[in-house]
């Protein structure tokens, strides 16, 4: 499985996040990125949020006014099949190595795009069962921890390194 970084996003907290051409990535995420609710978001096991551009297009096709960065993701990917994403997978993004830690449960901040968006992108029961056949599997994105720090740039390749650690 491989793709590339379509967009890198940061904010002072909340959504949307705004594009930057590159970012230094540390164990706690992207330098310059902040969280409106740090008790809920962030930390070493939720250092980055990745969402596929294809998932964003799925939501757009359902009428939600979203684009890259709208959902609070740090990395918007292109060419990654969300249905194949699993907890424990390790990826190289440019110089950085990450490990997927959990499917993101959408929060109330996303209601700005319509309260129905949370149901369109996440099914709690299916996620708890790791039901990758669910139509909503990973639309909400995956959190990741940073295994090896470095710089990420728009256009960098994303390569699957291992299925689990």
Backbone as ProteinMPNN parsed JSONL, in Angstrom:
{"seq_chain_A": "XXXXXXXXXXXXXXXXXXXXXXXXXXXXXXXXXXXXXXXXXXXXXXXXXXXXXXXXXXXXXXXXXXXXXXXXXXXXXXXXXXXXXXXXXXXXXXXXXXXXXXXXXXXXXXXXXXXXXXXXXXXXXXXXXXXXXXXXXXXXXXXXXXXXXXXXXXXXXXXXXXXXX", "coords_chain_A": {"N_chain_A": [[0.851, -1.166, 0.0], [0.63, 2.129, -0.935], [0.913, 5.693, -1.203], [0.603, 9.236, -1.308], [1.468, 12.344, 0.339], [-1.014, 14.61, 0.275], [-1.811, 16.998, 1.477], [-0.65, 18.999, 4.202], [-1.59, 19.931, 7.428], [-2.242, 22.462, 9.861], [-3.255, 24.169, 12.903], [-4.339, 26.745, 15.231], [-5.889, 25.523, 16.992], [-8.846, 23.602, 17.008], [-11.192, 23.317, 14.199], [-11.375, 24.554, 10.838], [-8.201, 23.04, 9.909], [-5.25, 24.49, 8.519], [-3.458, 24.609, 5.388], [0.047, 23.881, 5.079], [3.266, 23.955, 3.528], [5.261, 22.235, 4.433], [6.335, 20.442, 7.389], [7.85, 20.088, 10.576], [8.05, 17.14, 12.336], [7.416, 15.835, 15.483], [7.569, 13.703, 18.417], [5.21, 14.478, 19.565], [3.641, 15.417, 17.553], [2.925, 17.726, 14.831], [5.071, 20.508, 14.582], [3.94, 23.696, 15.522], [1.272, 23.119, 15.416], [-1.786, 23.078, 17.198], [-4.144, 22.17, 19.789], [-7.579, 22.574, 20.486], [-8.796, 21.308, 22.587], [-6.85, 19.913, 24.572], [-6.955, 17.833, 26.448], [-8.403, 15.885, 25.283], [-7.536, 15.59, 22.631], [-4.436, 14.979, 20.89], [-1.165, 14.277, 22.334], [1.229, 11.575, 22.794], [0.194, 9.157, 21.669], [-1.739, 9.976, 19.982], [-0.6, 11.684, 18.163], [-0.642, 12.474, 15.491], [-3.207, 13.006, 13.068], [-4.537, 11.276, 10.436], [-6.263, 11.46, 7.386], [-7.87, 10.188, 4.545], [-7.927, 11.635, 1.296], [-9.778, 10.63, -0.368], [-11.797, 9.744, 1.367], [-12.702, 12.208, 2.254], [-13.768, 13.141, -0.131], [-15.874, 11.299, -0.373], [-17.54, 12.191, 1.702], [-18.087, 14.764, 0.76], [-19.577, 14.103, -1.5], [-21.872, 13.337, -0.309], [-22.945, 15.684, 0.393], [-21.759, 17.233, 2.376], [-19.984, 20.13, 3.358], [-16.963, 19.954, 3.027], [-13.363, 19.891, 2.875], [-9.872, 19.243, 2.224], [-8.241, 19.371, 5.313], [-10.466, 20.348, 6.666], [-11.59, 18.517, 8.476], [-9.948, 18.418, 10.603], [-7.641, 17.027, 10.307], [-4.12, 16.295, 10.323], [-2.568, 15.268, 8.307], [-3.449, 14.895, 5.037], [-4.098, 12.332, 2.931], [-3.361, 10.853, -0.288], [-4.366, 8.332, -2.439], [-4.312, 6.217, -0.663], [-5.941, 3.396, 0.535], [-8.56, 3.535, 2.603], [-9.979, 1.403, 3.675], [-8.142, -0.559, 4.026], [-6.596, 0.183, 6.141], [-5.194, -0.378, 9.367], [-4.97, -0.796, 12.92], [-1.768, -0.603, 14.339], [-0.275, -0.779, 12.007], [2.671, 0.313, 10.346], [3.956, 3.197, 8.775], [5.952, 4.991, 6.414], [6.304, 8.384, 6.057], [7.57, 10.561, 4.051], [10.416, 11.574, 5.704], [9.6, 10.572, 8.088], [8.492, 8.088, 10.422], [5.551, 6.465, 11.276], [3.056, 4.99, 13.436], [-0.075, 3.519, 13.286], [-2.606, 4.07, 15.668], [-5.304, 4.227, 16.568], [-8.739, 4.348, 15.435], [-10.208, 7.417, 14.749], [-12.641, 8.931, 16.776], [-15.198, 11.018, 15.906], [-15.702, 14.428, 17.0], [-17.74, 16.974, 18.645], [-16.935, 19.353, 17.477], [-17.028, 19.045, 14.748], [-19.635, 19.419, 14.043], [-20.1, 21.831, 12.865], [-20.166, 21.407, 10.177], [-22.529, 20.212, 9.811], [-24.711, 18.331, 11.819], [-25.16, 15.65, 11.157], [-22.854, 14.686, 10.064], [-21.121, 13.248, 11.701], [-22.292, 10.688, 12.007], [-22.155, 9.888, 9.373], [-19.512, 9.415, 9.031], [-18.559, 7.683, 10.962], [-18.995, 4.733, 12.841], [-19.643, 3.651, 15.845], [-20.047, 1.034, 17.009], [-19.205, -0.726, 14.945], [-16.556, 0.089, 14.704], [-15.536, -0.56, 17.229], [-15.62, -3.314, 17.033], [-13.676, -3.684, 15.174], [-14.535, -3.823, 12.537], [-13.836, -3.905, 9.453], [-15.299, -4.043, 7.18], [-17.349, -2.313, 7.393], [-19.231, 0.385, 6.035], [-18.404, 2.861, 6.882], [-15.821, 2.607, 7.778], [-12.904, 3.999, 8.949], [-13.355, 6.483, 7.709], [-13.42, 8.683, 9.318], [-10.806, 8.942, 9.962], [-7.45, 8.07, 11.108], [-5.65, 7.967, 14.115], [-2.185, 8.432, 14.912], [0.965, 7.454, 16.267], [4.203, 8.945, 16.5], [6.956, 7.331, 15.466], [9.511, 7.734, 14.536], [10.99, 10.79, 14.262], [11.023, 13.725, 12.077], [11.003, 15.543, 8.968], [8.112, 16.36, 7.094], [6.726, 16.738, 3.856], [4.558, 18.266, 1.463], [3.539, 16.135, -1.097], [5.344, 14.146, -0.484], [6.143, 10.646, -0.493], [4.037, 8.015, 0.782], [4.512, 5.104, 2.427], [3.715, 1.778, 3.186], [5.209, 0.1, 5.793], [5.114, -2.005, 7.646], [2.739, -4.473, 8.724], [2.033, -4.802, 11.406], [3.317, -3.882, 14.617]], "CA_chain_A": [[0.0, 0.0, 0.0], [1.393, 3.369, -0.98], [0.237, 6.887, -1.679], [1.448, 10.398, -1.078], [0.882, 13.399, 1.153], [-1.689, 15.621, -0.533], [-1.807, 18.266, 2.201], [-0.237, 19.012, 5.605], [-2.494, 20.92, 8.014], [-2.039, 22.883, 11.251], [-4.124, 25.26, 13.35], [-4.161, 27.169, 16.618], [-6.869, 24.74, 17.744], [-10.14, 23.485, 16.344], [-11.264, 23.094, 12.758], [-10.489, 23.709, 10.041], [-6.758, 23.242, 9.95], [-4.847, 25.178, 7.297], [-2.321, 23.952, 4.74], [1.421, 24.357, 5.091], [4.001, 23.13, 2.557], [6.088, 21.237, 5.13], [6.284, 20.564, 8.847], [8.715, 19.239, 11.384], [7.22, 16.221, 13.102], [8.036, 15.352, 16.715], [6.776, 12.651, 19.083], [3.914, 15.034, 19.949], [2.914, 15.883, 16.375], [3.524, 18.732, 13.962], [5.401, 21.785, 15.21], [3.043, 24.761, 15.095], [-0.119, 22.677, 15.48], [-2.305, 23.114, 18.563], [-5.445, 21.539, 19.978], [-8.526, 23.347, 21.291], [-9.102, 20.508, 23.778], [-5.699, 19.014, 24.696], [-7.23, 16.654, 27.274], [-9.049, 14.908, 24.405], [-6.733, 15.427, 21.413], [-2.993, 15.107, 21.043], [-0.417, 13.317, 23.136], [2.079, 10.716, 21.969], [-0.533, 8.107, 20.949], [-2.613, 10.672, 19.035], [0.251, 12.787, 17.727], [-1.074, 12.885, 14.151], [-4.456, 12.477, 12.53], [-4.494, 11.103, 8.984], [-7.526, 11.19, 6.704], [-7.669, 10.067, 3.106], [-8.671, 12.602, 0.465], [-10.899, 9.879, -0.927], [-12.857, 9.793, 2.378], [-13.247, 13.573, 2.208], [-14.626, 13.185, -1.322], [-17.098, 10.559, -0.047], [-18.387, 13.092, 2.495], [-18.536, 15.835, -0.149], [-20.616, 13.555, -2.374], [-23.081, 13.255, 0.512], [-23.417, 17.045, 0.606], [-21.077, 17.933, 3.461], [-19.067, 21.137, 2.81], [-15.634, 19.693, 3.58], [-12.213, 19.801, 1.979], [-8.671, 18.876, 2.971], [-8.038, 20.2, 6.498], [-11.741, 20.643, 7.337], [-11.933, 17.546, 9.514], [-8.962, 18.511, 11.668], [-6.512, 16.125, 10.078], [-2.794, 16.862, 10.093], [-2.085, 14.761, 7.023], [-4.451, 14.44, 4.083], [-3.394, 11.411, 2.04], [-3.913, 10.567, -1.614], [-3.992, 7.012, -2.944], [-4.325, 5.209, 0.396], [-7.261, 2.786, 0.677], [-8.93, 3.577, 4.023], [-10.49, 0.088, 4.081], [-6.987, -1.418, 4.326], [-5.875, 0.712, 7.302], [-5.36, -1.179, 10.573], [-4.172, -0.443, 14.092], [-0.468, -1.268, 14.389], [0.501, -0.62, 10.774], [3.679, 1.377, 10.327], [4.145, 3.848, 7.488], [6.94, 6.053, 6.261], [5.81, 9.591, 5.399], [8.805, 11.336, 3.889], [11.459, 11.131, 6.64], [8.959, 10.215, 9.348], [7.838, 6.79, 10.558], [4.416, 6.526, 12.194], [2.306, 3.756, 13.662], [-1.491, 3.792, 13.521], [-2.956, 3.669, 17.028], [-6.743, 4.013, 16.722], [-9.656, 5.089, 14.588], [-10.638, 8.641, 15.413], [-14.066, 9.147, 17.029], [-15.415, 12.44, 15.645], [-16.184, 15.206, 18.134], [-18.755, 17.996, 18.382], [-16.375, 20.42, 16.646], [-17.369, 18.802, 13.349], [-21.038, 19.784, 13.811], [-20.121, 23.019, 12.016], [-20.436, 20.921, 8.82], [-23.828, 19.535, 9.877], [-24.638, 17.309, 12.866], [-25.205, 14.294, 10.601], [-21.544, 14.273, 9.539], [-20.5, 12.247, 12.577], [-22.837, 9.37, 11.644], [-21.715, 9.57, 8.01], [-18.093, 9.085, 9.012], [-18.115, 6.843, 12.076], [-19.94, 3.819, 13.46], [-18.966, 3.232, 17.083], [-20.106, -0.423, 17.181], [-18.344, -1.35, 13.933], [-15.166, 0.403, 15.03], [-15.177, -1.356, 18.406], [-15.421, -4.692, 16.574], [-12.69, -3.66, 14.081], [-15.253, -4.286, 11.354], [-13.322, -3.153, 8.303], [-16.281, -4.086, 6.095], [-18.318, -1.242, 7.634], [-19.122, 1.453, 5.033], [-17.777, 4.059, 7.455], [-14.499, 2.279, 8.329], [-11.785, 4.939, 8.822], [-13.653, 7.773, 7.074], [-13.082, 9.7, 10.314], [-9.355, 9.026, 10.046], [-6.688, 7.265, 12.054], [-4.59, 8.602, 14.891], [-0.909, 7.737, 14.816], [2.099, 7.926, 17.062], [5.406, 9.165, 15.708], [7.998, 6.391, 15.867], [10.77, 8.378, 14.175], [10.716, 12.183, 13.894], [11.664, 14.265, 10.888], [10.242, 16.529, 8.212], [7.185, 15.898, 6.059], [6.467, 17.748, 2.833], [3.507, 17.953, 0.497], [4.062, 15.333, -2.197], [6.162, 13.029, -0.009], [5.49, 9.34, -0.586], [3.591, 7.298, 1.978], [4.772, 3.693, 2.153], [3.468, 0.825, 4.253], [6.429, -0.6, 6.169], [4.765, -3.282, 8.272], [1.332, -4.633, 9.076], [1.888, -4.56, 12.841], [4.599, -3.746, 15.301]], "C_chain_A": [[0.904, 1.239, 0.0], [0.54, 4.492, -1.558], [1.185, 8.055, -1.525], [0.714, 11.396, -0.198], [0.297, 14.446, 0.217], [-1.615, 16.978, 0.138], [-1.365, 18.022, 3.636], [-0.988, 20.17, 6.245], [-2.176, 21.189, 9.479], [-3.072, 23.954, 11.603], [-3.731, 25.665, 14.763], [-5.121, 26.442, 17.54], [-8.181, 24.727, 17.009], [-10.026, 23.238, 14.853], [-11.752, 24.362, 12.078], [-9.028, 23.947, 10.396], [-6.359, 23.767, 8.576], [-3.564, 24.592, 6.72], [-0.996, 24.683, 4.94], [2.205, 23.456, 4.138], [4.86, 22.034, 3.18], [5.942, 21.459, 6.62], [7.314, 19.635, 9.472], [7.812, 18.437, 12.311], [8.013, 15.711, 14.294], [7.158, 14.252, 17.299], [5.385, 13.146, 19.471], [3.151, 15.621, 18.769], [3.681, 16.918, 15.573], [3.856, 19.993, 14.755], [4.475, 22.849, 14.639], [1.576, 24.368, 15.106], [-0.552, 22.62, 16.937], [-3.693, 22.507, 18.597], [-6.316, 22.411, 20.871], [-8.828, 22.632, 22.605], [-7.987, 19.488, 24.0], [-5.92, 17.807, 25.608], [-7.841, 15.534, 26.443], [-8.159, 14.573, 23.212], [-5.244, 15.552, 21.736], [-2.404, 14.053, 21.954], [0.333, 12.354, 22.233], [1.341, 9.64, 21.18], [-1.538, 8.666, 19.946], [-1.872, 11.881, 18.485], [-0.187, 13.346, 16.38], [-2.427, 12.278, 13.85], [-4.322, 12.451, 11.017], [-5.888, 10.807, 8.47], [-7.238, 11.128, 5.214], [-8.487, 11.126, 2.368], [-9.882, 11.917, -0.155], [-12.074, 9.848, 0.059], [-13.506, 11.175, 2.397], [-14.167, 13.714, 0.999], [-15.927, 12.42, -1.102], [-18.062, 11.455, 0.728], [-18.925, 14.238, 1.643], [-19.68, 15.343, -1.033], [-21.942, 13.378, -1.64], [-23.606, 14.641, 0.887], [-22.756, 17.805, 1.739], [-20.033, 18.888, 2.883], [-17.657, 21.02, 3.386], [-14.593, 19.648, 2.464], [-11.007, 19.408, 2.833], [-8.451, 19.881, 4.097], [-9.303, 20.458, 7.29], [-12.001, 19.762, 8.543], [-10.915, 17.506, 10.646], [-7.762, 17.613, 11.492], [-5.219, 16.905, 9.872], [-2.263, 16.484, 8.723], [-3.285, 14.308, 6.208], [-3.7, 13.597, 3.063], [-4.09, 11.319, 0.689], [-3.43, 9.184, -2.023], [-3.907, 5.92, -1.896], [-5.758, 4.704, 0.544], [-7.612, 2.702, 2.159], [-9.407, 2.218, 4.533], [-9.357, -0.868, 4.457], [-6.184, -0.94, 5.534], [-6.227, -0.093, 8.547], [-4.495, -0.629, 11.694], [-2.879, -1.254, 14.049], [0.347, -1.15, 13.117], [1.493, 0.524, 10.923], [3.859, 1.87, 8.897], [5.32, 4.806, 7.564], [6.258, 7.172, 5.488], [7.019, 10.498, 5.236], [9.879, 10.749, 4.783], [10.893, 10.468, 7.892], [8.391, 8.792, 9.299], [6.755, 6.932, 11.619], [3.823, 5.142, 12.37], [0.868, 4.135, 13.985], [-1.902, 3.238, 14.884], [-4.45, 3.444, 17.234], [-7.523, 4.83, 15.711], [-10.149, 6.286, 15.386], [-12.162, 8.669, 15.557], [-14.33, 10.644, 16.84], [-16.056, 13.152, 16.832], [-17.186, 16.275, 17.683], [-18.245, 19.148, 17.522], [-16.798, 20.274, 15.183], [-18.821, 19.143, 13.022], [-21.165, 21.047, 12.96], [-20.427, 22.648, 10.554], [-21.781, 20.198, 8.726], [-23.742, 18.41, 10.885], [-24.645, 15.876, 12.337], [-23.842, 13.804, 10.13], [-20.908, 13.189, 10.405], [-20.997, 10.841, 12.257], [-22.391, 8.939, 10.256], [-20.263, 9.091, 7.987], [-17.649, 8.093, 10.084], [-19.266, 6.012, 12.616], [-19.229, 3.209, 14.668], [-18.928, 1.706, 17.225], [-19.171, -1.132, 16.2], [-16.87, -1.103, 14.246], [-14.698, -0.429, 16.22], [-14.891, -2.804, 18.026], [-14.325, -4.811, 15.508], [-13.289, -4.202, 12.796], [-14.855, -3.443, 10.142], [-14.26, -3.216, 7.104], [-17.349, -3.001, 6.262], [-18.142, -0.147, 6.583], [-18.429, 2.712, 5.559], [-16.355, 3.816, 7.961], [-13.471, 3.342, 7.94], [-12.093, 6.206, 8.019], [-13.235, 8.896, 8.018], [-11.579, 9.852, 10.512], [-8.766, 8.101, 11.092], [-5.711, 8.155, 12.8], [-3.328, 7.761, 14.752], [0.08, 8.315, 15.815], [3.301, 8.055, 16.135], [6.501, 8.274, 16.275], [9.374, 7.015, 15.643], [10.459, 9.761, 13.608], [11.449, 12.594, 12.622], [10.762, 15.294, 10.232], [9.324, 15.833, 7.217], [6.906, 17.063, 5.131], [5.306, 17.298, 1.957], [4.154, 17.218, -0.674], [4.926, 14.17, -1.763], [5.406, 11.712, -0.181], [5.083, 8.82, 0.783], [3.709, 5.819, 1.64], [4.462, 2.849, 3.374], [4.767, 0.07, 4.527], [6.146, -1.956, 6.793], [3.303, -3.279, 8.666], [1.083, -4.425, 10.552], [3.257, -4.551, 13.486], [4.905, -4.958, 16.145]], "O_chain_A": [[1.811, 1.371, 0.822], [-0.416, 4.26, -2.298], [2.404, 7.902, -1.599], [-0.5, 11.307, -0.012], [1.023, 15.091, -0.54], [-1.388, 17.993, -0.521], [-1.662, 16.979, 4.22], [-1.03, 21.266, 5.687], [-1.881, 20.269, 10.242], [-3.681, 24.564, 10.724], [-2.905, 25.018, 15.406], [-5.163, 26.716, 18.74], [-8.588, 25.742, 16.444], [-8.947, 22.99, 14.315], [-12.468, 25.157, 12.686], [-8.674, 24.909, 11.078], [-7.048, 23.518, 7.586], [-2.691, 24.136, 7.459], [-0.93, 25.912, 4.966], [1.836, 22.295, 3.96], [5.154, 21.027, 2.536], [5.489, 22.512, 7.067], [7.602, 18.553, 8.962], [6.933, 18.982, 12.978], [9.132, 15.22, 14.147], [6.119, 13.913, 16.731], [4.479, 12.341, 19.684], [2.116, 16.259, 18.963], [4.909, 16.986, 15.622], [3.022, 20.491, 15.512], [4.248, 22.906, 13.431], [0.715, 25.205, 14.831], [0.201, 22.177, 17.804], [-4.339, 22.348, 17.561], [-5.853, 22.926, 21.889], [-9.087, 23.279, 23.62], [-8.151, 18.318, 23.656], [-5.149, 16.849, 25.549], [-7.807, 14.37, 26.842], [-8.042, 13.409, 22.827], [-4.858, 16.159, 22.736], [-3.057, 13.068, 22.301], [0.092, 12.323, 21.026], [1.812, 9.241, 20.115], [-2.116, 7.92, 19.155], [-2.439, 12.966, 18.357], [-0.113, 14.554, 16.152], [-2.755, 11.185, 14.311], [-4.032, 13.47, 10.391], [-6.613, 9.998, 9.05], [-6.457, 11.921, 4.687], [-9.6, 11.463, 2.773], [-10.893, 12.562, -0.433], [-13.228, 9.917, -0.363], [-14.723, 11.291, 2.539], [-15.226, 14.335, 1.092], [-16.977, 12.841, -1.589], [-19.259, 11.477, 0.444], [-20.081, 14.635, 1.786], [-20.637, 16.076, -1.284], [-23.0, 13.281, -2.262], [-24.593, 14.76, 1.613], [-23.162, 18.929, 2.036], [-19.269, 18.495, 2.001], [-17.214, 21.885, 4.142], [-14.898, 19.406, 1.296], [-11.133, 19.261, 4.049], [-8.471, 21.091, 3.872], [-9.226, 20.76, 8.48], [-12.577, 20.218, 9.531], [-11.004, 16.666, 11.541], [-6.956, 17.45, 12.408], [-5.214, 18.011, 9.331], [-1.594, 17.277, 8.061], [-4.047, 13.441, 6.638], [-2.778, 14.081, 2.407], [-5.264, 11.665, 0.553], [-2.236, 8.892, -1.964], [-3.476, 4.807, -2.2], [-6.687, 5.503, 0.666], [-7.037, 1.897, 2.891], [-9.249, 1.919, 5.717], [-9.589, -1.873, 5.129], [-5.202, -1.577, 5.916], [-7.385, -0.449, 8.768], [-3.426, -0.068, 11.453], [-2.898, -2.449, 13.756], [1.552, -1.399, 13.141], [1.204, 1.553, 11.535], [3.907, 1.088, 7.947], [5.64, 5.353, 8.62], [5.706, 6.952, 4.41], [7.445, 11.138, 6.197], [10.226, 9.575, 4.656], [11.637, 9.869, 8.668], [7.879, 8.351, 8.27], [6.997, 7.446, 12.711], [4.055, 4.24, 11.565], [0.619, 4.972, 14.854], [-1.595, 2.095, 15.22], [-4.834, 2.559, 17.998], [-7.054, 5.848, 15.2], [-10.468, 6.165, 16.569], [-12.886, 8.458, 14.585], [-13.74, 11.46, 17.548], [-16.847, 12.566, 17.572], [-17.439, 16.446, 16.49], [-19.042, 19.85, 16.901], [-16.912, 21.267, 14.464], [-19.203, 19.156, 11.852], [-22.227, 21.304, 12.393], [-20.895, 23.49, 9.787], [-22.123, 19.641, 7.682], [-22.81, 17.608, 10.833], [-24.172, 14.973, 13.026], [-23.688, 12.621, 9.827], [-20.227, 12.304, 9.886], [-20.205, 9.898, 12.237], [-22.263, 7.743, 9.992], [-19.836, 8.437, 7.035], [-16.482, 7.701, 10.113], [-20.37, 6.515, 12.823], [-18.338, 2.371, 14.53], [-17.875, 1.146, 17.532], [-18.432, -2.036, 16.589], [-16.037, -1.991, 14.07], [-13.581, -0.945, 16.215], [-14.026, -3.448, 18.62], [-14.07, -5.901, 14.997], [-12.64, -4.944, 12.058], [-15.461, -2.411, 9.854], [-14.043, -2.518, 6.114], [-18.166, -2.795, 5.364], [-17.009, 0.217, 6.269], [-17.93, 3.526, 4.783], [-15.742, 4.726, 8.519], [-13.202, 3.558, 6.759], [-11.167, 6.941, 7.677], [-12.753, 9.938, 7.574], [-11.133, 10.797, 11.163], [-9.479, 7.446, 11.852], [-5.03, 8.989, 12.203], [-3.384, 6.555, 14.509], [0.036, 9.496, 16.156], [3.4, 7.364, 15.121], [6.922, 8.441, 17.42], [10.284, 6.847, 16.455], [9.757, 9.89, 12.605], [12.362, 11.912, 12.157], [9.866, 15.847, 10.869], [9.703, 14.849, 6.582], [6.856, 18.219, 5.552], [5.099, 16.104, 1.739], [5.195, 17.638, -1.179], [5.223, 13.29, -2.571], [4.184, 11.664, -0.036], [5.698, 9.14, 1.8], [3.089, 5.337, 0.692], [4.899, 3.17, 4.479], [5.355, -0.524, 3.623], [6.838, -2.935, 6.516], [2.706, -2.23, 8.908], [0.025, -3.92, 10.929], [4.217, -5.128, 12.976], [5.95, -5.012, 16.794]]}, "name": "protein", "num_of_chains": 1, "seq": "XXXXXXXXXXXXXXXXXXXXXXXXXXXXXXXXXXXXXXXXXXXXXXXXXXXXXXXXXXXXXXXXXXXXXXXXXXXXXXXXXXXXXXXXXXXXXXXXXXXXXXXXXXXXXXXXXXXXXXXXXXXXXXXXXXXXXXXXXXXXXXXXXXXXXXXXXXXXXXXXXXXXX"}
